[in-house]
Amino acid sequence: MRFHIIGVGAIGSLVAHHLRSVLPSGHKITLIVKNKRFATRQPDAVRVEHNGIVTTTSGFDAEVFDRDEELRARTPPKRKWALDMGYVPEEPQAPSALGPIESLIVTTKSHSTLAAIKRLVPRLSAESTIVLLQNGMGIYEQLCQDIFRSPETRPQFILAANTHGAWVKNFDQVVHAGVGDISFGIVPDPRGRDFEAALKDESVHPRERRLRIDDISTREEAVSPSYQSLRLTVAALSALEPLDSKWAPISDVQLAMRRKVVVNSIVNPLTALMGCRNGDLFRDKASLRIARRVCRESSAAFEAEMKAGAQTMLEELNDPEDDGQAPLGRLPRGLEAQFLIEETTRVARMTGGNVSSMLADVRKGQLSEIDNLNGYLGRLGTMHNVKMPYTLMLADLIRMRHSIPFDQL
């Protein structure tokens, strides 16, 4: 099978590197890139530095996302042999002419995802698998609303939460600065297959139940295109042992994603506003006060969301014997305010030497992911009547910072 990776920055390169390390050569990896330097240098290698040691993987293919840019970058332009025995320049291909995409790993910035996927739609189908490995939340819902409206023709989706830290050192080298993990889960099948059936297997003790890849498709079904790419994608992601990548129930992954969005909604804007590294935060009472207030607001929004969902479920059941006193569920400890503040300070310490992606974006004058971080939490609060003043204030300050660059005086 061929895997495509779009968004070949620090995390995209890290994933590509380890994916190439574990996959047999028969499985191809194509990097979808936009920088024309990739087109001219034809990079078939990715270098990753960790603890001062550099390892290299090679054998990648490359596609330039902007076909016009690809043609401009070629020197001399690529030519083909014509029937009249002369050479003619190669014409740019339409996206659909490049062939279908079986498995697409998306590591672009969240605000770039919608436009990127729209351009690839002619190559995607219900037989494709899309892995969203990004910061922020609400991206999957936006894709379903704006692009993949029909569940019957929608690709299978995998949502992933990443806690590794990496940054680009050179054009073809990234530094794996902070070791974390990747947890990923499969979005429930719109066509009804239960990918987590093993967790309900009463013949197995609850503590010993594990997700089974055969619940995606058995070996006998492996030739079926409907689930073949999903099965192989899950197998490939599960093989990324150096990245501690694990398949988990989708509810656990969503919990991890919620924790991460809170952490990033504090660390990223504060470092971008102050122009400091992650580890410079939370040494003073002021930054701790801001973090605690954002964590309290976020926890209240998550709790309101959970209660609203549970109430909707009870109303749909319409049980005449229900006296209205049924418990609406308890907020998981991982989303309680105290746990969130502990996680935020822990991540800041663990990635102390890192320059956050938001600070890097602000310095370059590029759009940040604030709308899928603080913006997402703010929309969640509005939906459930929870006030989020500190969360939204950080978002507005970042928008101001985009309008007022550093060192303007």
C-alpha positions in Angstrom: 0.0 0.0 0.0 1.1 3.6 -0.5 0.9 6.1 2.4 0.7 9.8 1.7 1.8 12.4 4.3 0.8 16.0 3.9 2.3 18.7 6.2 6.0 17.6 6.1 7.1 19.9 9.0 8.6 18.7 12.2 5.9 16.2 13.3 5.2 15.1 9.7 8.9 14.4 9.1 9.2 12.5 12.5 6.3 10.3 11.6 7.6 9.7 8.0 11.0 8.8 9.3 9.7 6.2 11.8 7.1 4.9 9.3 9.8 4.3 6.7 11.9 2.5 9.4 9.2 -0.1 10.2 7.4 -0.6 6.9 8.7 -3.2 4.3 10.0 -1.6 1.1 6.9 -2.8 -0.8 4.9 -0.2 1.1 5.6 3.2 -0.5 5.5 6.6 1.3 4.8 9.8 -0.6 5.5 13.2 1.0 3.1 15.8 -0.3 5.1 19.0 -0.1 4.7 22.6 -1.2 8.2 24.1 -0.9 9.8 24.1 -4.4 13.2 23.3 -2.9 11.8 19.8 -2.5 11.0 19.7 -6.2 14.5 20.7 -7.2 16.4 18.6 -4.7 14.1 15.6 -5.0 14.6 14.6 -1.3 14.3 10.9 -0.8 15.7 11.1 2.7 14.7 12.4 6.1 17.1 12.9 9.0 16.1 13.0 12.7 18.3 14.1 15.5 17.7 12.8 19.0 20.1 13.2 21.9 22.7 14.4 19.5 22.5 11.3 17.3 21.3 11.6 13.7 19.6 8.8 11.9 18.5 8.8 8.3 15.8 7.1 6.4 15.5 7.1 2.6 13.3 5.9 -0.2 10.5 8.5 -0.1 8.6 9.7 -3.1 7.5 13.4 -3.3 4.6 15.2 -4.8 4.5 19.0 -5.0 1.1 20.2 -3.8 1.2 23.3 -6.1 1.6 21.8 -9.6 2.4 25.2 -11.1 5.1 25.7 -8.6 6.5 22.3 -9.4 6.8 23.1 -13.1 8.5 26.4 -12.3 11.0 24.7 -10.0 12.2 22.1 -12.5 15.5 23.1 -14.1 15.6 21.9 -16.8 11.8 21.2 -17.1 11.0 17.5 -17.1 10.2 16.3 -20.7 8.6 13.4 -22.3 9.2 11.7 -25.7 6.5 12.6 -28.2 5.2 10.4 -31.1 6.9 12.8 -33.6 10.2 11.8 -32.0 10.7 15.2 -30.4 10.7 16.3 -26.8 7.8 18.3 -25.3 7.4 19.8 -21.8 5.3 17.7 -19.4 1.9 19.2 -18.7 0.8 19.5 -15.1 -1.6 16.8 -14.0 -4.9 17.3 -12.5 -5.2 16.0 -8.9 -7.3 13.1 -10.0 -4.7 12.1 -12.6 -2.2 11.4 -9.8 -4.1 8.3 -8.7 -6.3 7.5 -5.7 -5.0 8.0 -2.1 -5.3 4.9 0.1 -4.0 6.3 3.4 -3.5 10.0 4.1 -1.7 11.2 7.2 -2.4 14.9 7.9 0.1 16.8 9.9 -0.6 20.3 8.5 -1.5 23.2 10.7 -5.2 22.9 11.7 -6.2 26.1 9.8 -4.7 24.8 6.6 -6.5 21.4 6.7 -9.8 22.3 5.0 -8.2 23.8 2.0 -5.6 21.0 1.7 -8.2 18.3 1.8 -10.5 20.1 -0.7 -7.7 19.9 -3.3 -7.3 16.2 -2.6 -11.0 15.3 -2.7 -10.9 13.9 -6.3 -8.4 11.3 -5.0 -10.3 10.3 -1.8 -13.2 7.9 -1.5 -14.9 5.7 1.0 -12.0 3.2 0.4 -9.5 5.8 1.8 -8.3 6.3 5.4 -7.5 9.8 6.7 -5.4 10.2 9.9 -5.7 13.6 11.6 -2.5 14.1 13.6 -2.7 17.8 14.5 -3.1 20.4 17.2 -6.5 21.7 18.1 -10.0 20.3 17.9 -13.0 20.6 15.7 -11.2 19.7 12.5 -12.9 16.4 11.9 -16.3 18.0 12.4 -15.5 20.8 10.0 -14.4 18.3 7.3 -17.7 16.3 7.7 -19.7 19.5 7.6 -18.0 21.1 4.6 -16.6 18.3 2.5 -17.6 14.8 3.5 -21.3 15.3 4.1 -22.5 11.9 3.1 -21.5 9.1 5.6 -21.8 6.5 2.9 -19.1 8.0 0.8 -16.9 9.4 3.6 -13.4 8.1 4.1 -12.6 6.3 7.3 -11.1 8.6 9.9 -8.5 8.1 12.6 -8.0 10.8 15.2 -4.6 11.0 16.9 -3.2 12.8 19.9 0.5 13.5 19.9 2.7 14.6 22.8 6.1 14.4 21.1 8.0 17.7 20.7 10.1 18.3 17.5 11.4 21.3 15.5 13.0 21.8 12.1 16.7 22.3 12.3 17.7 22.2 8.7 15.9 21.8 5.4 15.9 18.0 5.6 16.6 17.5 9.4 14.3 17.7 12.4 15.2 17.5 16.1 13.2 15.1 18.3 13.4 17.3 21.3 10.7 15.9 23.6 9.8 12.3 23.8 6.1 11.7 24.4 3.5 9.3 22.9 0.8 9.0 20.2 -2.6 7.6 20.9 -5.0 7.1 18.1 -8.6 5.8 17.7 -10.9 5.1 14.8 -14.0 7.2 14.4 -17.1 5.0 14.5 -17.9 3.4 11.2 -20.7 5.2 9.4 -21.5 1.8 7.7 -22.0 0.1 11.0 -18.9 -2.1 11.7 -17.9 -2.1 15.3 -14.1 -1.6 15.4 -14.1 -1.9 19.2 -16.2 -5.1 19.5 -13.4 -6.8 21.5 -14.0 -4.4 24.4 -17.5 -5.8 24.8 -16.5 -9.5 24.6 -18.0 -11.0 27.7 -16.0 -14.2 27.3 -12.8 -12.2 28.2 -12.2 -10.7 31.6 -12.6 -6.9 31.4 -9.0 -6.2 32.4 -7.7 -8.5 29.6 -9.8 -7.1 26.8 -7.8 -5.5 24.0 -8.7 -4.0 20.6 -8.4 -6.5 17.8 -7.4 -5.6 14.3 -9.6 -8.4 13.0 -12.6 -6.3 14.1 -11.6 -4.0 11.3 -11.4 -6.8 8.8 -10.2 -10.4 9.0 -7.4 -11.8 6.9 -10.0 -13.4 4.7 -11.6 -9.9 4.1 -8.2 -8.2 3.7 -8.8 -8.0 -0.1 -12.0 -5.9 0.5 -11.1 -2.3 -0.4 -13.7 -1.0 2.1 -11.6 -1.8 5.1 -8.2 -2.8 3.7 -6.6 0.6 3.9 -8.0 1.1 7.5 -6.6 -2.2 8.7 -3.1 -1.5 7.2 -3.0 2.0 8.5 -3.8 0.9 12.0 -1.2 -1.8 11.7 1.4 0.7 10.5 0.7 3.2 13.2 0.7 0.5 15.9 4.2 -0.5 14.7 5.7 2.9 15.5 7.2 1.7 18.8 9.9 4.4 19.1 7.0 6.9 19.1 5.1 4.9 21.7 2.1 4.8 19.3 -0.9 2.9 20.5 -4.4 2.2 19.2 -6.9 3.1 21.9 -10.7 3.4 22.2 -11.9 6.6 20.5 -13.3 7.9 23.8 -9.8 7.7 25.4 -8.3 9.5 22.4 -10.9 12.3 22.6 -10.1 12.6 26.3 -6.4 13.0 25.5 -7.2 15.5 22.7 -9.2 17.6 25.2 -6.3 17.6 27.7 -3.9 18.6 24.9 -6.1 21.4 23.6 -6.2 23.0 27.1 -2.4 22.7 27.5 -1.8 24.3 24.1 -4.4 27.0 24.7 -2.2 28.1 27.6 1.4 27.4 26.7 1.2 28.4 23.1 -0.4 31.9 23.5 1.6 32.8 26.6 4.9 32.0 24.9 3.9 33.7 21.7 2.9 36.9 23.6 6.0 36.9 25.9 8.5 35.7 23.2 9.9 33.1 25.5 10.5 29.3 25.6 8.0 26.9 27.1 10.2 26.4 30.2 10.2 30.1 31.1 6.5 29.9 32.0 5.0 29.2 35.4 8.0 30.4 37.4 5.9 33.4 38.5 2.5 33.7 40.1 1.0 35.7 37.3 1.4 33.0 34.6 0.1 30.4 37.1 -3.0 32.4 37.8 -3.8 32.7 34.1 -3.2 29.0 33.6 -5.5 28.0 36.6 -8.3 30.3 35.3 -8.1 28.8 31.8 -8.1 25.3 33.3 -11.2 26.1 35.4 -13.0 27.6 32.5 -12.2 24.6 30.2 -13.1 22.0 32.9 -16.5 23.7 33.4 -17.1 23.7 29.6 -16.2 20.0 29.3 -18.5 19.2 32.3 -21.4 21.1 30.8 -20.8 19.3 27.4 -20.9 15.9 29.2 -24.1 16.7 31.1 -25.8 18.0 28.0 -24.8 14.8 26.1 -26.1 12.6 28.9 -29.3 14.5 29.1 -29.9 14.2 25.4 -29.3 10.4 25.6 -31.9 10.1 28.5 -34.4 12.1 26.5 -33.9 9.9 23.5 -34.5 6.8 25.6 -37.7 8.3 26.9 -38.0 5.9 29.8 -41.4 6.5 31.5 -40.0 5.0 34.8 -37.1 7.6 34.9 -37.9 10.0 37.7 -35.4 12.5 36.5 -32.9 11.7 39.2 -30.6 9.5 37.1 -26.9 10.6 37.4 -25.6 12.4 34.4 -22.1 11.0 34.6 -19.0 12.3 36.3 -16.3 14.4 34.7 -13.2 12.2 34.1 -10.4 13.0 36.4 -8.2 13.9 33.4 -10.5 16.9 32.7 -10.8 18.2 36.2 -9.2 21.7 36.7 -6.5 20.5 39.1 -5.4 17.7 36.8 -5.3 20.1 33.8 -3.1 22.6 35.6 -0.7 19.8 36.7 -0.6 18.6 33.1 0.0 22.1 31.7 3.0 22.7 34.1 4.4 19.2 33.5 4.3 19.7 29.7 6.0 23.1 30.0 8.8 21.6 32.0 9.2 18.6 29.8 9.4 20.8 26.6 11.3 23.6 28.5 13.8 24.3 25.7 11.2 24.3 22.9 9.9 27.3 21.0 6.2 26.8 20.6 4.7 26.6 17.1 2.6 29.6 17.8 5.6 31.8 18.8 7.3 30.6 15.6 4.2 31.5 13.5 3.9 34.9 15.1 7.5 35.7 14.4 7.2 34.6 10.8 3.9 36.6 10.4 2.0 33.4 9.7 -1.5 32.4 10.8 -1.5 30.5 14.1 -3.8 27.7 15.2 -5.5 29.9 17.8 -9.0 29.3 16.3 -8.7 25.6 16.8 -7.3 26.0 20.4 -8.7 28.8 22.4 -11.3 29.5 19.7 -12.5 25.9 20.0 -12.8 26.1 23.8 -14.6 29.5 23.5 -17.2 28.0 21.1 -17.7 25.1 23.4 -18.3 27.5 26.3 -20.8 29.5 24.3 -22.7 26.4 23.2 -23.2 25.4 26.9 -23.5 28.8 28.5 -20.1 28.7 30.2 -18.3 32.0 30.4 -14.7 31.8 29.2 -13.2 35.3 29.7 -9.5 34.3 30.2 -9.5 31.7 27.4 -11.0 34.2 24.9 -8.8 37.0 26.1 -5.7 35.0 25.2 -7.2 34.4 21.8 -7.8 38.1 21.2 -4.3 39.0 22.4 -2.8 36.6 19.8 -4.9 38.1 17.1 -3.6 41.5 18.2 -0.1 40.2 18.1 -0.6 39.1 14.4 -1.6 42.7 13.7 1.2 44.3 15.7 4.5 42.4 14.9 7.5 42.1 17.2 10.1 44.8 17.1 7.8 47.3 15.4 9.4 50.3 17.2 
